[in-house]
Amino acid sequence: MPKRLLAQIKAHEKRASAGLFTDMELKALLEPRISELEARIEQAVAADGTLVETAGILRSIPGGGPVACVMLIADPSSGPYPQNRPQL
């Protein structure tokens, strides 16, 4: 199971909303879909040299993992990226 999903489940358990994520069928349904989306995002970044360079810089920041990196790249308000970048 992806680390992000596990972290979200643990956070919900602490907030007493664990009932939302106790259904193993729901977890089984979401896990492959999340993995597919993460792979598609990685492919979109890898297809653009500028994004590869930007992602490398962002990932070099301590604590800057792949999710935070892509979120910053995808958010137009986070910086001056090329106008023709792929939509993530």
C-alpha positions as CSV (number, residue, x, y, z in Angstrom):
1,M,0.0,0.0,0.0
2,P,1.4,3.4,-0.9
3,K,3.0,5.3,2.1
4,R,0.7,8.3,1.5
5,L,-2.5,6.2,1.8
6,L,-1.2,4.6,5.0
7,A,-0.3,8.0,6.5
8,Q,-3.8,9.2,5.6
9,I,-5.4,6.2,7.2
10,K,-3.4,6.6,10.4
11,A,-4.3,10.3,10.5
12,H,-8.0,9.5,10.2
13,E,-7.7,6.9,12.9
14,K,-6.3,9.5,15.3
15,R,-9.1,11.9,14.4
16,A,-11.8,9.3,15.2
17,S,-12.9,9.0,11.6
18,A,-11.4,5.5,11.2
19,G,-14.7,4.1,10.1
20,L,-14.1,5.8,6.7
21,F,-11.1,3.6,6.0
22,T,-11.8,0.3,7.7
23,D,-13.4,-1.3,4.6
24,M,-10.8,-3.5,3.1
25,E,-12.7,-3.6,-0.2
26,L,-12.4,0.2,-0.5
27,K,-8.7,0.0,0.2
28,A,-8.3,-2.7,-2.4
29,L,-10.2,-0.6,-4.9
30,L,-8.3,2.6,-4.3
31,E,-4.8,1.2,-4.1
32,P,-4.4,0.2,-7.8
33,R,-6.1,3.4,-8.9
34,I,-3.7,5.5,-6.8
35,S,-0.7,3.6,-8.2
36,E,-2.0,4.1,-11.8
37,L,-2.4,7.9,-11.3
38,E,1.1,8.2,-9.6
39,A,2.6,6.3,-12.6
40,R,0.8,8.6,-15.1
41,I,2.1,11.7,-13.2
42,E,5.6,10.3,-13.2
43,Q,5.4,9.7,-17.0
44,A,4.1,13.2,-17.7
45,V,7.0,14.7,-15.7
46,A,9.5,12.4,-17.4
47,A,8.3,13.4,-20.8
48,D,9.4,17.1,-20.4
49,G,13.0,18.0,-19.9
50,T,12.2,21.2,-18.0
51,L,9.9,19.4,-15.6
52,V,12.6,16.7,-15.1
53,E,15.1,19.4,-14.1
54,T,12.6,21.2,-11.9
55,A,11.5,18.0,-10.2
56,G,15.2,17.1,-9.6
57,I,15.8,20.5,-7.9
58,L,12.6,20.2,-5.8
59,R,13.4,16.6,-4.7
60,S,16.8,17.7,-3.6
61,I,15.2,19.8,-0.8
62,P,15.1,17.9,2.4
63,G,11.6,16.6,3.0
64,G,10.6,17.3,-0.6
65,G,9.3,14.0,-1.8
66,P,7.7,13.1,-5.1
67,V,4.1,14.1,-4.0
68,A,5.1,17.6,-2.8
69,C,7.3,18.0,-5.9
70,V,4.5,17.3,-8.3
71,M,2.1,19.4,-6.4
72,L,4.4,22.4,-6.7
73,I,4.9,21.8,-10.4
74,A,1.2,21.4,-11.1
75,D,0.2,24.5,-9.2
76,P,0.5,27.5,-11.5
77,S,0.7,29.9,-8.6
78,S,3.9,28.3,-7.3
79,G,6.2,29.7,-9.9
80,P,7.0,30.7,-13.5
81,Y,6.9,27.5,-15.4
82,P,6.5,27.2,-19.2
83,Q,3.0,27.9,-20.4
84,N,2.9,24.8,-22.6
85,R,3.8,22.4,-19.8
86,P,1.7,19.2,-19.7
87,Q,-1.4,19.2,-17.5
88,L,-0.8,16.9,-14.6
